[in-house]
């Protein structure tokens, strides 16, 4: 699968620009100074698994 990742183009390759800032060196959200990435699970009890 890893080889196929190199063939897939990014939206930027088609000239679409999102946001005002240039991408970082590694093209990752963690390249942005002061930005942290995390996740949260929200459980409001609405979905029940059998």
C-alpha atoms as a printed R data frame, in Angstrom:
   type eleno elety resid chain resno       x      y      z
1  ATOM     1    CA   UNK     A     1   0.000  0.000  0.000
2  ATOM     2    CA   UNK     A     2   2.804  2.391  0.786
3  ATOM     3    CA   UNK     A     3   3.859  2.582 -2.872
4  ATOM     4    CA   UNK     A     4   0.350  3.600 -3.906
5  ATOM     5    CA   UNK     A     5   0.439  6.582 -1.538
6  ATOM     6    CA   UNK     A     6   3.045  8.226 -3.766
7  ATOM     7    CA   UNK     A     7   0.695  8.046 -6.776
8  ATOM     8    CA   UNK     A     8  -2.218  9.798 -5.086
9  ATOM     9    CA   UNK     A     9  -2.261 13.534 -5.686
10 ATOM    10    CA   UNK     A    10  -3.160 16.086 -3.065
11 ATOM    11    CA   UNK     A    11  -5.829 18.714 -3.657
12 ATOM    12    CA   UNK     A    12  -2.999 21.280 -3.714
13 ATOM    13    CA   UNK     A    13  -1.575 19.521 -6.803
14 ATOM    14    CA   UNK     A    14  -4.684 20.677 -8.697
15 ATOM    15    CA   UNK     A    15  -4.200 24.315 -7.728
16 ATOM    16    CA   UNK     A    16  -6.681 24.408 -4.836
17 ATOM    17    CA   UNK     A    17  -5.395 26.419 -1.891
18 ATOM    18    CA   UNK     A    18  -6.964 26.010  1.536
19 ATOM    19    CA   UNK     A    19  -6.173 28.615  4.164
20 ATOM    20    CA   UNK     A    20  -3.825 31.563  4.045
21 ATOM    21    CA   UNK     A    21  -0.593 30.003  5.315
22 ATOM    22    CA   UNK     A    22   1.992 27.954  3.450
23 ATOM    23    CA   UNK     A    23   2.323 24.275  4.377
24 ATOM    24    CA   UNK     A    24   5.100 23.268  6.747
25 ATOM    25    CA   UNK     A    25   8.229 21.310  5.918
26 ATOM    26    CA   UNK     A    26   6.598 17.902  6.407
27 ATOM    27    CA   UNK     A    27   3.141 19.036  5.230
28 ATOM    28    CA   UNK     A    28   1.569 18.050  8.551
29 ATOM    29    CA   UNK     A    29  -0.653 19.925 10.982
30 ATOM    30    CA   UNK     A    30   2.005 19.367 13.640
31 ATOM    31    CA   UNK     A    31   4.371 21.586 11.629
32 ATOM    32    CA   UNK     A    32   2.430 24.590 12.931
33 ATOM    33    CA   UNK     A    33   4.106 26.014 16.015
34 ATOM    34    CA   UNK     A    34   1.845 25.956 19.062
35 ATOM    35    CA   UNK     A    35  -0.750 23.606 17.562
36 ATOM    36    CA   UNK     A    36  -1.480 20.369 19.373
37 ATOM    37    CA   UNK     A    37  -3.502 17.503 17.971
38 ATOM    38    CA   UNK     A    38  -5.764 15.213 19.955
39 ATOM    39    CA   UNK     A    39  -9.100 13.483 19.972
40 ATOM    40    CA   UNK     A    40 -12.134 13.041 22.158
41 ATOM    41    CA   UNK     A    41 -14.967 10.548 22.264
42 ATOM    42    CA   UNK     A    42 -18.389 12.032 22.908
43 ATOM    43    CA   UNK     A    43 -20.909  9.607 24.350
44 ATOM    44    CA   UNK     A    44 -24.401 11.008 24.689
45 ATOM    45    CA   UNK     A    45 -25.957  7.566 24.970
46 ATOM    46    CA   UNK     A    46 -27.958  7.832 21.711
47 ATOM    47    CA   UNK     A    47 -26.287  4.909 19.889
48 ATOM    48    CA   UNK     A    48 -26.524  1.418 21.348
49 ATOM    49    CA   UNK     A    49 -24.637 -1.604 20.016
50 ATOM    50    CA   UNK     A    50 -26.221 -5.063 20.218
